[in-house]
Amino acid sequence: SPAERANLAGVRHIVLVLSGKGGVGKSTLSTELALALRHAGKRVGILDVDLCGPSIPRMLRVQDSAVHQCDSGWVPVFVGQDKAIALMSIGFLLERPDDAVVWRGPKKNALIKQFVTDVAWGELDFLIVDTPPGTSDEHISTVEALRPHQLLGAVLVTTPQ
């Protein structure tokens, strides 16, 4: 739909951060990558679609933030000393940030699609997408929803073993 494209229209590059398993440092890498790009003068957003453990809000010390709606969708939370990194996380939508989310596939996939399309990002040089661990349905949903947009690519986080 035109509205979907509009919300990502101002995003120049999208980077997916993936891993084959949990606990390898995806969220840490996503956060550090965002901070490094911001430090280099880029406009950066982070989309945290890790439904099982949305840890980026805590890493950036904004876990108590609320998201608001505007005409074009959800307004991301702005973080960092200069409030220059836009962040949207499933963590903001849970009653308690430590709640585990137990949902069946279709509901998860609908939420991810909504997340990708309904956030008013504005103008960004980079949107970093922190995905759940593994290679699940959620990844397919994320990539499907992003397909109309130019993906810069993916960063695959692995450990030596």
DSSP file with accessible surface (Angstrom, degrees, kcal/mol):
  #  RESIDUE AA STRUCTURE BP1 BP2  ACC     N-H-->O    O-->H-N    N-H-->O    O-->H-N    TCO  KAPPA ALPHA  PHI   PSI    X-CA   Y-CA   Z-CA
    1    1 A S     >        0   0   68      0, 0.0     4,-1.7     0, 0.0     3,-0.3   0.000 360.0 360.0 360.0 157.4    0.0    0.0    0.0
    2    2 A P  H  >  +     0   0  104      0, 0.0     4,-2.3     0, 0.0     5,-0.1   0.871 360.0  56.9 -61.3 -36.3    1.1    3.6   -0.5
    3    3 A A  H  > S+     0   0   65      2,-0.2     4,-2.0     1,-0.2     5,-0.2   0.908 104.4  52.7 -63.2 -40.0    1.2    4.3    3.2
    4    4 A E  H  > S+     0   0   43     -3,-0.3     4,-1.2     1,-0.2    -1,-0.2   0.954 111.6  45.2 -58.9 -49.6    3.7    1.4    3.8
    5    5 A R  H  X S+     0   0  127     -4,-1.7     4,-0.9     1,-0.2     3,-0.3   0.883 108.6  58.8 -64.6 -33.4    6.0    2.7    1.2
    6    6 A A  H >X S+     0   0   63     -4,-2.3     3,-0.6     1,-0.2     4,-0.6   0.918 102.3  52.0 -62.2 -42.6    5.7    6.2    2.6
    7    7 A N  H 3< S+     0   0   17     -4,-2.0   114,-0.7   110,-0.3   115,-0.3   0.798 121.0  33.0 -68.2 -27.9    6.9    5.3    6.0
    8    8 A L  H >< S+     0   0    5     -4,-1.2     3,-1.8    -3,-0.3    -1,-0.3   0.416  93.5  95.7-103.6   2.3   10.0    3.6    4.6
    9    9 A A  H << S+     0   0   77     -4,-0.9    -2,-0.2    -3,-0.6    -3,-0.1   0.838  84.7  49.2 -62.7 -32.7   10.4    6.1    1.7
   10   10 A G  T 3< S+     0   0    9     -4,-0.6   114,-2.6   112,-0.3     2,-0.6   0.379  88.7  99.7 -88.7   6.3   12.8    8.2    3.6
   11   11 A V  E <   -a  124   0A  11     -3,-1.8   139,-0.2   112,-0.2   114,-0.2  -0.828  50.4-172.9 -96.8 119.7   15.0    5.3    4.6
   12   12 A R  E     +     0   0A 129    112,-2.4     2,-0.4    -2,-0.6   114,-0.2   0.873  67.4  17.4 -81.8 -39.8   18.1    5.0    2.4
   13   13 A H  E     -a  126   0A  49    112,-0.9   114,-2.4   111,-0.2     2,-0.4  -0.999  59.9-159.6-137.7 140.9   19.6    1.7    3.5
   14   14 A I  E     -ab 127 151A   2    136,-0.6   138,-2.0    -2,-0.4   139,-1.7  -0.976   8.4-168.9-120.4 130.8   18.2   -1.2    5.6
   15   15 A V  E     -ab 128 153A  12    112,-2.8   114,-3.2    -2,-0.4     2,-0.4  -0.977   8.4-153.0-122.0 120.5   20.5   -3.7    7.3
   16   16 A L  E     -ab 129 154A   9    137,-2.5   139,-3.2    -2,-0.5     2,-0.6  -0.775   5.3-152.5 -89.1 135.3   19.2   -6.9    8.8
   17   17 A V  E     +ab 130 155A   0    112,-3.0   114,-1.7    -2,-0.4     2,-0.3  -0.949  27.9 170.4-109.4 118.2   21.2   -8.3   11.8
   18   18 A L  E     - b   0 156A  42    137,-2.9   139,-3.2    -2,-0.6     2,-0.3  -0.832  17.0-178.8-125.2 161.2   20.8  -12.1   11.9
   19   19 A S  E     - b   0 157A   2    115,-0.4   115,-1.2   113,-0.4   139,-0.1  -0.980  33.4-127.9-155.4 159.2   22.2  -15.2   13.7
   20   20 A G  S    S+     0   0   60    137,-0.5     2,-0.3    -2,-0.3   115,-0.2   0.706  92.9  14.6 -78.9 -20.9   21.7  -18.9   13.6
   21   21 A K  S    S-     0   0  103    113,-0.2     3,-0.5   112,-0.1   113,-0.2  -0.932  85.1 -91.0-147.5 171.2   21.1  -19.1   17.4
   22   22 A G  S    S+     0   0   38     -2,-0.3    -2,-0.1     1,-0.2     0, 0.0  -0.340  94.2  35.2 -82.4 162.8   20.4  -17.0   20.4
   23   23 A G  S    S+     0   0   85     -2,-0.1    -1,-0.2     1,-0.1     0, 0.0   0.694  74.7 116.5  76.0  19.4   22.9  -15.3   22.7
   24   24 A V  S    S-     0   0   23     -3,-0.5    -2,-0.1   133,-0.1   134,-0.1   0.513  91.8 -94.3 -99.0  -4.4   25.6  -14.5   20.2
   25   25 A G  S  > S+     0   0   28    132,-0.1     4,-2.8     3,-0.1     5,-0.2   0.718  73.2 143.5 103.9  23.4   25.4  -10.7   20.6
   26   26 A K  H  > S+     0   0    9      2,-0.2     4,-2.9     1,-0.2     5,-0.2   0.937  78.1  44.4 -59.2 -49.0   22.9   -9.6   17.8
   27   27 A S  H  > S+     0   0   11      2,-0.2     4,-2.5     1,-0.2    -1,-0.2   0.898 114.0  50.3 -66.9 -37.6   21.3   -6.9   19.9
   28   28 A T  H  > S+     0   0   73      2,-0.2     4,-2.9     1,-0.2     5,-0.2   0.941 113.1  46.2 -63.0 -46.3   24.7   -5.7   21.1
   29   29 A L  H  X S+     0   0   64     -4,-2.8     4,-2.9     1,-0.2     5,-0.2   0.923 111.9  51.2 -64.3 -41.6   26.0   -5.5   17.6
   30   30 A S  H  X S+     0   0    0     -4,-2.9     4,-2.3    -5,-0.2    -1,-0.2   0.926 113.5  45.3 -59.5 -45.1   22.8   -3.8   16.4
   31   31 A T  H  X S+     0   0    6     -4,-2.5     4,-2.6     2,-0.2    -2,-0.2   0.939 114.9  46.1 -65.1 -47.7   23.2   -1.2   19.1
   32   32 A E  H  X S+     0   0  115     -4,-2.9     4,-2.7     2,-0.2    -2,-0.2   0.887 111.9  52.1 -64.8 -38.5   26.9   -0.6   18.6
   33   33 A L  H  X S+     0   0   52     -4,-2.9     4,-2.7    -5,-0.2     5,-0.2   0.933 110.4  48.5 -63.0 -43.4   26.5   -0.4   14.8
   34   34 A A  H  X S+     0   0    0     -4,-2.3     4,-2.5    -5,-0.2    -2,-0.2   0.930 112.9  47.5 -61.7 -45.1   23.7    2.2   15.3
   35   35 A L  H  X S+     0   0   66     -4,-2.6     4,-2.5     1,-0.2    -1,-0.2   0.906 112.5  49.5 -64.9 -39.8   25.9    4.2   17.6
   36   36 A A  H  X S+     0   0   59     -4,-2.7     4,-1.5     2,-0.2    -2,-0.2   0.923 112.5  46.8 -65.7 -44.0   28.9    4.0   15.3
   37   37 A L  H  <>S+     0   0   32     -4,-2.7     5,-2.4     2,-0.2    -1,-0.2   0.907 112.7  50.2 -63.7 -40.8   26.9    5.1   12.3
   38   38 A R  H ><5S+     0   0   68     -4,-2.5     3,-2.0    -5,-0.2    -2,-0.2   0.918 107.7  53.6 -61.8 -42.2   25.4    8.0   14.3
   39   39 A H  H 3<5S+     0   0  176     -4,-2.5    -1,-0.2     1,-0.3    -2,-0.2   0.820 103.4  57.8 -61.9 -29.8   28.9    8.9   15.4
   40   40 A A  T 3<5S-     0   0   72     -4,-1.5    -1,-0.3    -5,-0.2    -2,-0.2   0.322 128.0-100.0 -83.6   7.1   29.9    9.1   11.7
   41   41 A G  T < 5S+     0   0   54     -3,-2.0    -3,-0.2     1,-0.3     2,-0.2   0.600  76.9 139.6  90.0  10.6   27.1   11.7   11.2
   42   42 A K      < -     0   0   83     -5,-2.4     2,-0.6    -6,-0.2    -1,-0.3  -0.575  57.0-119.4 -88.2 153.8   24.4    9.4    9.8
   43   43 A R        -     0   0  104     -2,-0.2    82,-2.3    42,-0.0    83,-2.1  -0.828  44.4-171.7 -90.0 124.1   20.7    9.5   10.6
   44   44 A V  E     -dc  85 126A   0     40,-0.7    42,-2.2    -2,-0.6     2,-0.3  -0.919  21.3-174.9-129.7 142.8   20.0    6.1   12.1
   45   45 A G  E     -dc  86 127A   0     81,-2.3    83,-3.0    -2,-0.4     2,-0.4  -0.946  12.1-151.2-127.5 152.7   17.0    4.0   13.3
   46   46 A I  E     -dc  87 128A   0     40,-2.9    42,-2.4    -2,-0.3     2,-0.6  -0.995   3.2-164.3-123.6 128.0   16.8    0.6   15.0
   47   47 A L  E     -dc  88 129A   1     81,-3.2    83,-2.5    -2,-0.4     2,-0.9  -0.959   8.5-160.4-110.1 112.4   13.8   -1.7   14.5
   48   48 A D  E     +dc  89 130A   0     40,-3.1    42,-1.4    -2,-0.6    43,-0.2  -0.816  22.9 162.8 -97.9  97.4   13.9   -4.4   17.2
   49   49 A V        +     0   0    0     81,-2.3     2,-1.5    -2,-0.9    -1,-0.1   0.140  31.6 124.8-101.1  20.7   11.7   -7.3   16.0
   50   50 A D        -     0   0   13     80,-0.3    41,-0.1    81,-0.2    81,-0.1  -0.643  37.2-179.0 -79.6  93.1   13.1   -9.7   18.5
   51   51 A L  S    S+     0   0    3     -2,-1.5    50,-0.4     1,-0.2    -1,-0.2   0.770  73.7  51.8 -68.6 -25.7    9.8  -10.7   20.0
   52   52 A C  S    S+     0   0   75      1,-0.2    -1,-0.2    -3,-0.1    49,-0.2   0.863 128.5   8.7 -82.6 -35.8   11.2  -13.1   22.5
   53   53 A G        -     0   0   34     47,-0.1     2,-1.4    -3,-0.1    -1,-0.2  -0.548  64.1-172.5-147.6  76.7   13.8  -10.9   24.1
   54   54 A P        +     0   0   17      0, 0.0     4,-0.3     0, 0.0    -3,-0.1  -0.551  23.1 156.3 -74.0  93.8   13.6   -7.2   23.1
   55   55 A S     >  +     0   0   34     -2,-1.4     4,-2.2     1,-0.1     3,-0.3   0.596  45.7  85.9 -99.1 -11.1   16.8   -6.0   24.9
   56   56 A I  H  > S+     0   0    0      1,-0.2     4,-2.2     2,-0.2     6,-0.2   0.911  84.9  57.1 -63.3 -40.5   17.7   -2.9   22.9
   57   57 A P  H  4>S+     0   0    4      0, 0.0     5,-3.2     0, 0.0     6,-0.5   0.921 110.7  45.5 -55.7 -38.5   15.5   -0.6   24.9
   58   58 A R  H >45S+     0   0  120     -3,-0.3     3,-1.6    -4,-0.3    -2,-0.2   0.917 109.6  54.1 -70.2 -41.2   17.4   -1.6   28.1
   59   59 A M  H 3<5S+     0   0   78     -4,-2.2    -1,-0.2     1,-0.3    -3,-0.2   0.850 114.7  41.0 -59.7 -34.5   20.8   -1.3   26.4
   60   60 A L  T 3<5S-     0   0   28     -4,-2.2    20,-0.4    -5,-0.2    -1,-0.3   0.281 113.9-119.9 -98.1  10.1   19.9    2.2   25.4
   61   61 A R  T < 5S+     0   0  218     -3,-1.6    -3,-0.2    -5,-0.2    -2,-0.1   0.851  84.9 108.5  57.4  40.6   18.3    2.9   28.8
   62   62 A V    > < +     0   0   19     -5,-3.2     3,-2.2    -6,-0.2    -4,-0.2   0.043  28.2 125.6-128.7  26.9   14.9    3.8   27.4
   63   63 A Q  T 3  S+     0   0   63     -6,-0.5    -5,-0.1     1,-0.3    -1,-0.1   0.708  72.7  55.3 -65.2 -16.9   13.0    0.7   28.6
   64   64 A D  T 3  S+     0   0  144     -7,-0.2    -1,-0.3    -3,-0.1     2,-0.1   0.369  83.8 117.3 -94.9   5.4   10.3    2.8   30.3
   65   65 A S    <   -     0   0   41     -3,-2.2     2,-0.3    -8,-0.0    12,-0.1  -0.365  54.1-143.8 -72.6 154.2    9.5    4.8   27.3
   66   66 A A        -     0   0   61     -2,-0.1     2,-0.3    27,-0.0    27,-0.1  -0.874  10.5-133.2-113.0 148.6    6.0    4.8   25.7
   67   67 A V        -     0   0   26     25,-0.4     2,-0.3    -2,-0.3    10,-0.0  -0.801  20.2-153.4-100.4 148.2    5.4    5.0   22.0
   68   68 A H  E     -F   75   0B 128      7,-0.7     7,-3.2    -2,-0.3     2,-0.3  -0.824  12.0-120.6-118.2 157.8    2.7    7.3   20.6
   69   69 A Q  E     +F   74   0B 131     -2,-0.3     2,-0.3     5,-0.2     5,-0.2  -0.711  28.1 177.7 -94.8 145.9    0.6    7.2   17.5
   70   70 A C  E >   -F   73   0B  50      3,-3.4     3,-1.8    -2,-0.3    50,-0.0  -0.785  51.0 -82.1-131.0-177.0    0.6    9.9   14.8
   71   71 A D  T 3  S+     0   0  176      1,-0.3     3,-0.1    -2,-0.3    -2,-0.0   0.847 129.4  42.7 -57.1 -34.8   -1.2   10.2   11.5
   72   72 A S  T 3  S-     0   0   65      1,-0.2     2,-0.3    48,-0.0    -1,-0.3   0.302 124.4 -86.4-100.0  12.4    1.3    8.0    9.7
   73   73 A G  E <  S-F   70   0B  11     -3,-1.8    -3,-3.4    46,-0.1     2,-0.3  -0.923  79.2  -1.2 130.4-151.8    1.7    5.4   12.4
   74   74 A W  E     -Fg  69 119B  28     44,-3.4    46,-3.0    -2,-0.3    -5,-0.2  -0.582  59.5-134.4 -81.0 141.6    3.8    4.9   15.5
   75   75 A V  E     -F   68   0B  50     -7,-3.2    -7,-0.7    -2,-0.3    46,-0.1  -0.829  26.2-126.8 -92.8 125.3    6.4    7.5   16.4
   76   76 A P        -     0   0    4      0, 0.0     2,-0.4     0, 0.0    12,-0.2  -0.226  23.2-105.5 -66.9 163.9    9.7    5.9   17.4
   77   77 A V  E     -E   87   0A  17     10,-3.0    10,-3.0   -12,-0.1     2,-0.5  -0.753  31.7-135.7 -88.3 133.3   11.4    6.7   20.7
   78   78 A F  E     +E   86   0A  92     -2,-0.4     2,-0.2     8,-0.2     8,-0.2  -0.820  30.9 178.3 -97.3 127.7   14.4    8.9   20.2
   79   79 A V  E   > +E   85   0A   1      6,-3.0     6,-2.1    -2,-0.5     5,-0.5  -0.733  27.2  60.7-126.2 171.3   17.5    7.9   22.2
   80   80 A G  T > 5S-     0   0   34    -20,-0.4     3,-1.8    -2,-0.2   -20,-0.0  -0.138  93.4 -66.5  95.3 165.5   21.1    8.9   22.8
   81   81 A Q  T 3 5S+     0   0  208      1,-0.3    -1,-0.2     2,-0.1     0, 0.0   0.874 140.0  35.9 -58.3 -38.5   22.6   12.1   24.2
   82   82 A D  T 3 5S-     0   0   93     -3,-0.1    -1,-0.3     0, 0.0    -2,-0.1   0.243 109.4-121.1-100.0  14.6   21.4   14.1   21.2
   83   83 A K  T < 5S+     0   0  133     -3,-1.8    -3,-0.2     1,-0.1    -2,-0.1   0.852  72.2 134.5  51.8  39.0   18.2   12.1   20.8
   84   84 A A      < +     0   0   26     -5,-0.5   -40,-0.7    -6,-0.1     2,-0.6   0.539  39.3  79.5-101.3  -7.9   19.4   11.2   17.4
   85   85 A I  E     -dE  44  79A   3     -6,-2.1    -6,-3.0   -42,-0.1     2,-0.5  -0.899  68.8-146.5-104.6 124.9   18.7    7.5   17.1
   86   86 A A  E     -dE  45  78A   1    -42,-2.2   -40,-2.9    -2,-0.6     2,-0.4  -0.771  20.8-172.3 -88.6 128.9   15.1    6.5   16.4
   87   87 A L  E     +dE  46  77A   0    -10,-3.0   -10,-3.0    -2,-0.5     2,-0.4  -0.981  16.2 179.6-128.2 131.9   14.1    3.2   18.1
   88   88 A M  E     +d   47   0A   0    -42,-2.4   -40,-3.1    -2,-0.4     2,-0.3  -0.998  16.5 169.6-126.8 128.5   11.0    1.1   17.8
   89   89 A S  E >   -d   48   0A   0     -2,-0.4     3,-1.5   -42,-0.2     4,-0.4  -0.994  46.4-129.9-138.9 146.0   10.9   -2.1   19.8
   90   90 A I  G >> S+     0   0    1    -42,-1.4     3,-1.9    -2,-0.3     4,-0.7   0.805 106.5  74.4 -58.4 -26.8    8.2   -4.7   20.7
   91   91 A G  G >4 S+     0   0    8      1,-0.3     3,-0.6     2,-0.2    -1,-0.3   0.819  87.8  58.4 -57.8 -31.3    9.4   -4.1   24.3
   92   92 A F  G <4 S+     0   0   19     -3,-1.5   -25,-0.4     1,-0.2    -1,-0.3   0.682 105.3  50.5 -71.3 -18.8    7.6   -0.7   24.3
   93   93 A L  G <4 S+     0   0   61     -3,-1.9    -1,-0.2    -4,-0.4     2,-0.2   0.530  90.0  94.6 -99.3  -6.7    4.3   -2.5   23.6
   94   94 A L  S << S-     0   0   30     -4,-0.7     4,-0.0    -3,-0.6     7,-0.0  -0.573  77.6-127.8 -85.2 150.9    4.5   -5.1   26.3
   95   95 A E  S    S+     0   0  171      1,-0.3    -1,-0.1    -2,-0.2     3,-0.0   0.951 101.6  17.3 -59.0 -51.3    2.9   -4.5   29.7
   96   96 A R  S >  S-     0   0  164      1,-0.1     3,-2.8    -3,-0.0    -1,-0.3  -0.994  80.4-132.3-124.5 130.9    6.1   -5.3   31.5
   97   97 A P  T 3  S+     0   0   51      0, 0.0    -1,-0.1     0, 0.0   -39,-0.1   0.749 105.9  55.8 -55.8 -25.1    9.3   -5.3   29.5
   98   98 A D  T 3  S+     0   0  123    -45,-0.1     2,-0.1     2,-0.1    -7,-0.0   0.483  79.0 120.8 -88.3  -0.2   10.4   -8.7   31.0
   99   99 A D    <   -     0   0   45     -3,-2.8     2,-0.3    -8,-0.1    -5,-0.1  -0.395  62.9-131.7 -59.7 135.1    7.2  -10.4   29.8
  100  100 A A        -     0   0   80     -2,-0.1     2,-0.6   -47,-0.1   -48,-0.1  -0.687  18.3-131.7 -83.1 143.6    7.9  -13.2   27.4
  101  101 A V        -     0   0   21    -50,-0.4     2,-0.6    -2,-0.3    -7,-0.0  -0.879  24.0-177.2-100.4 119.6    5.8  -13.1   24.3
  102  102 A V        +     0   0  131     -2,-0.6     2,-0.3     2,-0.0    -2,-0.0  -0.918  23.0 146.1-118.0 101.6    4.1  -16.4   23.5
  103  103 A W        -     0   0   77     -2,-0.6     2,-0.1     2,-0.0    -2,-0.0  -0.969  47.1-110.4-133.2 152.8    2.2  -16.0   20.2
  104  104 A R    >>  -     0   0  208     -2,-0.3     4,-2.0     1,-0.1     3,-0.6  -0.415  43.5 -97.3 -76.6 161.9    1.4  -18.3   17.4
  105  105 A G  H 3> S+     0   0   25      1,-0.2     4,-3.2     2,-0.2     5,-0.3   0.850 116.8  52.7 -47.4 -54.4    3.0  -17.6   14.0
  106  106 A P  H 3> S+     0   0  102      0, 0.0     4,-2.3     0, 0.0    -1,-0.2   0.894 111.5  47.2 -58.4 -37.4    0.2  -15.7   12.2
  107  107 A K  H <> S+     0   0  124     -3,-0.6     4,-2.2     2,-0.2    -2,-0.2   0.919 113.7  47.9 -69.2 -41.9    0.0  -13.2   15.0
  108  108 A K  H  X S+     0   0   45     -4,-2.0     4,-2.7     2,-0.2    -1,-0.2   0.932 112.7  48.9 -59.8 -46.5    3.7  -12.7   15.2
  109  109 A N  H  X S+     0   0   29     -4,-3.2     4,-2.5     1,-0.2    -2,-0.2   0.893 110.2  50.4 -65.6 -37.3    3.9  -12.3   11.5
  110  110 A A  H  X S+     0   0   60     -4,-2.3     4,-2.5    -5,-0.3    -1,-0.2   0.915 111.3  49.5 -65.1 -40.8    1.1   -9.8   11.4
  111  111 A L  H  X S+     0   0   21     -4,-2.2     4,-2.9     2,-0.2    -2,-0.2   0.927 110.9  48.9 -65.0 -43.6    2.9   -7.8   14.2
  112  112 A I  H  X S+     0   0    1     -4,-2.7     4,-2.6     2,-0.2     5,-0.2   0.941 111.4  49.7 -62.2 -43.3    6.2   -7.8   12.3
  113  113 A K  H  X S+     0   0   90     -4,-2.5     4,-2.3     1,-0.2     5,-0.2   0.935 112.5  47.5 -60.8 -43.1    4.5   -6.7    9.2
  114  114 A Q  H  X S+     0   0   77     -4,-2.5     4,-3.2     1,-0.2    -1,-0.2   0.911 110.7  52.6 -64.1 -40.3    2.8   -3.9   11.1
  115  115 A F  H  < S+     0   0    1     -4,-2.9     4,-0.3     1,-0.2    -1,-0.2   0.897 111.2  46.0 -60.3 -44.0    6.1   -3.0   12.7
  116  116 A V  H  < S+     0   0    1     -4,-2.6     3,-0.3    -5,-0.2    -1,-0.2   0.893 125.0  30.8 -67.8 -37.4    7.9   -2.7    9.4
  117  117 A T  H  < S+     0   0    6     -4,-2.3  -110,-0.3    -5,-0.2    -2,-0.2   0.745 114.1  54.9 -97.1 -22.7    5.1   -0.7    7.7
  118  118 A D  S  < S+     0   0   56     -4,-3.2   -44,-3.4    -5,-0.2     2,-0.5   0.184  77.6 100.1-105.6  16.7    3.5    1.4   10.5
  119  119 A V  B     -g   74   0B   0     -4,-0.3     2,-1.5    -3,-0.3   -44,-0.2  -0.901  67.4-137.0-104.2 130.5    6.5    3.3   12.1
  120  120 A A        +     0   0   21    -46,-3.0   -47,-0.1    -2,-0.5  -112,-0.1  -0.641  35.0 165.4 -84.6  86.8    6.9    6.9   11.0
  121  121 A W        -     0   0   10     -2,-1.5    -1,-0.2  -114,-0.7     2,-0.1   0.750  20.4-164.9 -76.5 -27.9   10.7    6.8   10.6
  122  122 A G        -     0   0   46   -115,-0.3     2,-0.6    -3,-0.2  -112,-0.3  -0.460  56.6  -9.2  72.6-148.1   11.1   10.0    8.6
  123  123 A E  S    S+     0   0  122     -2,-0.1     2,-0.4  -112,-0.1  -112,-0.2  -0.756  75.6 164.9 -90.4 120.3   14.4   10.5    6.9
  124  124 A L  E     -a   11   0A   9   -114,-2.6  -112,-2.4    -2,-0.6  -111,-0.2  -0.992  35.6-157.8-132.8 144.3   17.1    8.0    7.8
  125  125 A D  E    S+     0   0A  14    -82,-2.3  -112,-0.9    -2,-0.4     2,-0.4   0.862  88.5  18.1 -79.8 -39.9   20.4    7.0    6.2
  126  126 A F  E     -ac  13  44A  31    -83,-2.1   -81,-2.3  -114,-0.2     2,-0.5  -0.997  56.9-166.5-137.0 136.0   20.3    3.5    7.9
  127  127 A L  E     -ac  14  45A   1   -114,-2.4  -112,-2.8    -2,-0.4     2,-0.5  -0.987  16.7-158.0-115.9 118.2   17.6    1.4    9.5
  128  128 A I  E     -ac  15  46A   0    -83,-3.0   -81,-3.2    -2,-0.5     2,-0.6  -0.862   3.5-156.5 -99.3 126.0   19.1   -1.5   11.5
  129  129 A V  E     -ac  16  47A   0   -114,-3.2  -112,-3.0    -2,-0.5     2,-0.7  -0.909   1.3-158.0-109.4 111.8   16.7   -4.4   12.0
  130  130 A D  E     -ac  17  48A   0    -83,-2.5   -81,-2.3    -2,-0.6   -80,-0.3  -0.807  20.7-163.5 -89.0 114.6   17.5   -6.6   15.0
  131  131 A T        -     0   0    1   -114,-1.7   -81,-0.2    -2,-0.7     3,-0.1  -0.526  23.5 -93.7 -98.5 164.7   15.9  -10.0   14.3
  132  132 A P        -     0   0    3      0, 0.0  -113,-0.4     0, 0.0     4,-0.1  -0.297  55.9 -86.8 -66.7 161.6   15.0  -12.9   16.6
  133  133 A P  S    S+     0   0   46      0, 0.0  -113,-0.2     0, 0.0  -111,-0.2  -0.303  90.6  19.9 -66.1 155.4   17.6  -15.7   16.8
  134  134 A G  S    S-     0   0   17   -115,-1.2  -115,-0.4  -113,-0.2     2,-0.3  -0.345  97.6 -69.9  89.4-165.7   17.5  -18.5   14.3
  135  135 A T  S    S+     0   0  133   -115,-0.2     2,-0.1    -2,-0.1    -1,-0.1  -0.731  74.6 145.9-132.6  79.2   15.9  -18.8   10.8
  136  136 A S    >>  -     0   0   37     -2,-0.3     4,-1.4    -3,-0.1     3,-0.9  -0.425  66.9 -82.2-110.6-175.7   12.2  -18.8   11.5
  137  137 A D  H 3> S+     0   0   81      1,-0.2     4,-2.7     2,-0.2     5,-0.2   0.813 122.2  65.1 -51.3 -38.0    8.9  -17.6   10.0
  138  138 A E  H 3> S+     0   0   12      1,-0.2     4,-2.4     2,-0.2    -1,-0.2   0.870  99.9  50.6 -60.3 -36.7    9.6  -14.2   11.6
  139  139 A H  H <> S+     0   0   17     -3,-0.9     4,-2.8     2,-0.2     5,-0.2   0.914 109.5  50.0 -67.1 -41.4   12.6  -13.7    9.4
  140  140 A I  H  X S+     0   0  102     -4,-1.4     4,-3.0     1,-0.2     5,-0.2   0.940 111.7  49.2 -62.3 -44.0   10.6  -14.6    6.3
  141  141 A S  H  X S+     0   0   20     -4,-2.7     4,-2.5     2,-0.2    -2,-0.2   0.909 111.9  48.8 -59.5 -43.6    7.9  -12.1    7.4
  142  142 A T  H  X S+     0   0    1     -4,-2.4     4,-1.9     2,-0.2    -2,-0.2   0.955 114.4  44.0 -63.0 -49.1   10.4   -9.4    8.0
  143  143 A V  H  X S+     0   0   51     -4,-2.8     4,-1.3     1,-0.2    -2,-0.2   0.916 113.0  52.3 -65.0 -40.5   12.1   -9.9    4.6
  144  144 A E  H  < S+     0   0  104     -4,-3.0     3,-0.5    -5,-0.2    -1,-0.2   0.927 110.8  47.6 -58.9 -45.1    8.8  -10.1    2.8
  145  145 A A  H  < S+     0   0    6     -4,-2.5    -1,-0.2     1,-0.2    -2,-0.2   0.836 116.5  43.8 -67.5 -30.6    7.6   -6.9    4.4
  146  146 A L  H >< S+     0   0    0     -4,-1.9     3,-2.7    -5,-0.2    -1,-0.2   0.599  85.5  99.3 -87.9 -10.7   10.9   -5.2    3.5
  147  147 A R  T 3< S+     0   0  153     -4,-1.3    -1,-0.2    -3,-0.5     4,-0.2   0.817  75.7  57.2 -50.4 -40.5   11.0   -6.6   -0.1
  148  148 A P  T 3  S+     0   0   73      0, 0.0    -1,-0.3     0, 0.0     2,-0.2   0.647 102.0  71.9 -67.2  -8.8    9.7   -3.5   -1.8
  149  149 A H  S <  S-     0   0   28     -3,-2.7     2,-0.8    -4,-0.0  -137,-0.1  -0.691  96.7 -96.7-109.5 159.8   12.5   -1.4   -0.3
  150  150 A Q        -     0   0  131     -2,-0.2  -136,-0.6  -139,-0.2     2,-0.5  -0.600  38.8-157.5 -78.2 110.9   16.2   -1.4   -1.1
  151  151 A L  E     -b   14   0A  61     -2,-0.8  -136,-0.1    -4,-0.2     3,-0.1  -0.761  11.3-157.9 -85.5 130.0   17.9   -3.6    1.4
  152  152 A L  E     -     0   0A  97   -138,-2.0     2,-0.3    -2,-0.5  -137,-0.2   0.916  53.6-103.7 -69.8 -41.6   21.5   -2.9    1.9
  153  153 A G  E     -b   15   0A  28   -139,-1.7  -137,-2.5    -3,-0.1     2,-0.3  -0.997  36.7 -63.8 153.0-156.2   22.0   -6.4    3.2
  154  154 A A  E     -b   16   0A  62     -2,-0.3     2,-0.5  -139,-0.2  -137,-0.2  -0.949  19.4-145.6-135.4 149.5   22.5   -8.4    6.3
  155  155 A V  E     -b   17   0A  49   -139,-3.2  -137,-2.9    -2,-0.3     2,-0.6  -0.979  19.9-153.7-111.6 122.7   25.1   -8.8    9.0
  156  156 A L  E     -b   18   0A 115     -2,-0.5     2,-0.5  -139,-0.2  -137,-0.2  -0.889   6.1-153.5-101.6 118.5   25.3  -12.4   10.2
  157  157 A V  E     +b   19   0A  18   -139,-3.2  -137,-0.5    -2,-0.6     2,-0.3  -0.814  23.7 166.3 -95.5 125.0   26.6  -12.7   13.8
  158  158 A T        -     0   0  106     -2,-0.5  -139,-0.0  -139,-0.1    -2,-0.0  -0.841  27.7-134.9-131.2 167.2   28.3  -16.0   14.6
  159  159 A T        -     0   0   47     -2,-0.3  -135,-0.0     1,-0.0    -2,-0.0  -0.890  32.5-106.7-121.0 158.9   30.5  -17.4   17.4
  160  160 A P              0   0  140      0, 0.0    -1,-0.0     0, 0.0    -2,-0.0   0.788 360.0 360.0 -58.7 -32.0   33.7  -19.4   16.9
  161  161 A Q              0   0  170     -3,-0.0    -3,-0.0     0, 0.0     0, 0.0   0.606 360.0 360.0 -71.0 360.0   32.3  -22.8   17.9
